[in-house]
Amino acid sequence: MLSLYLTLGWVSMARLCVGRLVTVCDVGIDPDAPDWPYQQVAAKIRERIRAGELGPRLPSYMTLAHELEVSPMTVQRAIGILRDEGLVVTRPGRGTFVTPAEQ
């Protein structure tokens, strides 16, 4: 078991233990891309909103971070980009919502 931990890392081992293996390729975050990870996350969330997969309320930063395999700070910066674009609005204490024009 220790060799499995050293080979796969803690996160991968945890995913194997629950019977689910997700790779970076599945979520579209490319460490070799010229864009910063938060820009890639913003693009991914933007695509999911326009495809109707997300909305009217977005999942929490922690949930999105877990799904996209990035840190919550990366998601926070990505949401900031989308907020600046007018795609989403953030209401303190309530969450982040897709603007009605995008739904």
N, C-alpha and C positions, 0 to 999 in steps of 0.2 A: 504494500500500500504506500509506503514511503517513496518508493521509486516512481509510482504513478503520480504522486503529488509533485515530485521534483520534475517529472517530465511534462505534465500537463498544467501545472500551476493550480493554485487554490480555486480560482473561479471555474476553470474547466472541470476540475474534479467535482465541484459542487453541482455543476450542471449534469455531469454524468450520473451522479448519485440520484438525481431526481428524474433521470431518464430522458433528459432533453439536452441536446448539444446544438448550440448556436454559434456560428462562426462570424467573424468580422465581415466576411464576404456577403453573408446573408442580409446584413443591415446596410451595406453600402458605404461604410466608413473605410476609406482607403488611406493607410498611413503614408503611402508614397505619393499621394496626390499633392499638387501644388497649393491647393486651398487648405486653410486651417481647419481643424476638426469641427469647430463651431460653425464654420461656413457650410461644411458638408452636412452637418446636422440640420441647419436651417433649411437647406435645399431638400433634405429628406422629409422634414415636417411639412414644408410647403407642398411637396408632391402629394403627401398623404392627405392634406387638407383639400387640395384641388380635386383629388380622386374621390373625395367624400368619405375617406376612411377615418378621419378625425373631425370632431365637432359635434355639437356646438361648443362644448366645453372640452378643453384639452386635458389629458391626464396630468398628474402632478409632475414636477421636475424629476422627482426620484423615480417615478414609474417610467417616464421617457428615458431617463438615464440608464435604467436597467435594460429596457428594451433595445436601446441603441448601443449599449455597452460603452458608454462614455461617462465622465463624471457629471454630477449635477451642475457644476459651474459651467461646463461646456453647453449644457442644455439651456441654462440661464442666459448665456451670451447669445445663443441661437434664437431664443424667444425674443431677446432684445432687438435683433435684426428684423424679425417678423413684425414686431410691434412698430418699429421705425417705418417699415413698409406699409403699415396700415392693415396688415393681414389679420392680426390678432389684437385684442385689448386685454390688459391685466387689471383685475379689480382686487385690491388688497383684501385679504380675508375670504375671498370668494373663489378666486382661480383665474385662469386664462381662458378667454373665449375667442372663437373665430368671429370676425366681424360679419354682420348680416350679408354684406355684398358678396362675400366669398362662400357662403353656405349653399 
